[in-house]
């Protein structure tokens, strides 16, 4: 059987209408919401990862078909396979630029927060780690919500290597962003910096916290001692 059809058949065998309805609320697929029109099967994340592992050698033509699918789970499993292929290539020291380029070419279809979050650090961050990262600042200024989120979430890879400057630079660009999903993403990345070096996170916060949306600030200081959290929150007010 065609491996793409085999994968699609396997996905549909795991479908669950009740989970699909719950996921639709979680991913904001209603009219006027950021995920409007997304179709769901109701397949769990562990099941998606298991299927991705079974089809880790799927070629890029089929992966492209998955990522362009109207079904959220097909997009997710295609992207999980792409992450697996990137990581296998990195271990074998294979040429990784085609996977990075392929991801960039398909960014219009990486259009919900969970798709961004499971791929941007693993592919974009990993690829740019020892390369010019200026494209992230360009993406941070994009009119597209998901491109902006990719820009900040990709820096999680750098944060894990204790490199924080790109996160701060992109956070500054996004300080006045209008979208709640960007507020949460920037706050989350600042919190990740603080988990490794709270002092350096506070240097950034003391300069910018009064200009931050409250959600961004709350995410950024979530792990601070309560007395310090309250000082920031009261200062913001």
N, C-alpha and C positions, 0 to 999 in steps of 0.2 A: 504493500500500500504506500502511496505517496506519503512521506513523513509529515508534511504539513496537515494533510487530511487526517492522519492518524492522531496527531497532537490535538487538532480541533475536536475530533470525536471523543478523545479522552477528557478534554475540558468539559464538554457538554455532559459527559457521564457524571461529573462532579457537581453539576448545577443544583442550586437550592433556592427556590423562590423566596422563602422567608429571609434567608441571608441576603439575597439580592435587594429586597426591599429595605432592610436595615442598612446595607452598604450605600444605597441610593441616598438615604438621609445623611449619612456620614460624609459622602463625597459631593454633596450639594448638587444633585442632578435635576432639581426642580426648575420650573420656569423662572428665568431671570437670575438664577444662581450660576456660579462660575463653572459648574459641571453640567450645565443644562444639555440635555440630549444624550448624555452618556448612557449606554446600555450595559446591563450587568447580568452575569450568570449566577452570582452568589457562590463563587469558589473561594475557599479560604486561602490565606497567604501561605501556610505550610504546604497545602496541596499544589499551589502554583509553583513553589520552589522545587517540589519533588518532580513535577512534570518537566520543569526547565532542565533539571539535572539529567533526566532521561533523554532529552533532545539537545544536549549541549553541543552537538556537532552540526546542528541545522545550518544550512548555508544562508548567506546574507539576503539572497532573493526571497527566501521563505520568511526570514526574520522581518524583512521590509513589509511583506504582506500582513504579518501579525501586527506590527506597530501601526499600520494604517487601518486596521480593523475598526469597525464601529463598536466592537465589544471591548470593554475595559480590561477584562481578564486576558484577552488575546494580546492586547498591547502590553500588559504587565508581564506576561510570560515571555513575549518576544524580547522585552528589555532585560528580563532576568537572564535569558540565554546570552544576550549580548554582554552583560556584566561578567558572566561565567567565562565567556570566550576571551574577554579582555584580560581577566585575571590569569587564565591558563596561558595566554600569550606572554604576559609579563613574567611568569615563572620560567617559561622556556626561552625568554629573551627574544621573542619573535617581534617582527615589525608591527607596531600597534597603530600607526597613523591611519590605516584604512578603517579601523573600528571607530576611532575618534571622528574622522570625517563623516562616516556613515551616521553616527549619532547626531552630529551637527546638522546634517542634511534632513534628519527626521525630527528635528526639535519641534516643529509645528504640531506633531502628534503626541508629544510628551506633555500632556495638557491636563494634568491633575497633580495635586501636591504629592501624593504617594508615588507616582511615577517619577517625578523629579527627585524625591528624596532617596529612592532606592538606587538611582543611577548616577546622579550628578557627581557625588564624591568619588564613586568607584571608577568612573570613566573620565569625566572632564577634569576633576581634581587630580586624579592619578596621572593622567597624560601630561597636564600642564606643570606638574610639580618641578620638573627640571627643565622647563621651557619658558618662553615669554608668556606672561599671564595677562597682558594688557587687554586681551579680548574679553576678559571677565568684566572689566570696567565699562567697556562698550556695551556688553549685554545688560549690565546694571542700569543703563540709561534707555533700554528698549521700551517701547510702548506695550510690548507683550508681557503680561503678568508672569507667565511661566518662564520666559527667558530671564527675567529679572530674578526669579526665585532660583533658577539654575545657577546664576552668577554667584549668589551668596551661599547657597548650599554646597556648591562645589568646593568652597574653601574649607569645609569640614575635613577634607583630606589633608590640607596644609596644617590645620589646627592639631590634628593627631600627630603630626611631625613637629609640633611646637613652633610652628611658624604662623604668626598672627597678623602680620602687617596687611596682607591682602584682605583679610576679614574686616579690619578697621577701615581700610580705604573704601571698600564696597559698602560697608555699613553707613559711612558718611554720605555716600551718594544716595542711599535709600532712606535716610532719616525722615524725610518728609513725604515718603511714598504714601499714596492714598489707600492702599489695599491692606486689609487686615492680615491676609496670608503672608505679605511681606513683613509686616510688623512682627508676626510670630516667628518667621524665619530668621530675621536679623537678631531678635532677642534670643532665640535658641542658639545661634552661632556665638553670640557674645557670652552666653552662659557656658558654652563649651570651652571658650577661651578661659573663663574664670575657673573652671574645674581644674585647669592646669596651672594657671597663674592669676589668682584673684587680684593681685596688686596691679598688674598691667591692664586687666579689664577695668579696674576702678579709675585708672588714669584716663581711659577713654570715656567712661561714664561721667566723671566729674566735669569733663569738658562739654558733654553733649546731653546729659540726661534730661535737662529741662526742656529741650527741643524735641525729645522723643515722644512718639505716641505712647500712651499709658500701657497698652498691651505689650509693646516692644520692651519697655522698661520692666514690666512685671516678669516677663520671660527671662530677661537678662539677669535679674537679681533673685531669681527663684530660690537659689541655693545659699544665699547669704544668710548669716545669723539674723534673727527676727528684728533685733534692735537696729541693725544697719539697714535692713530692708525698709523699715518704717521711716528712717531718716531720708532715704531717697524718695519714698512715696510722698512724704509730707513736704519735702522740698519741691517736688514736682507740682503739688497742688498750689 
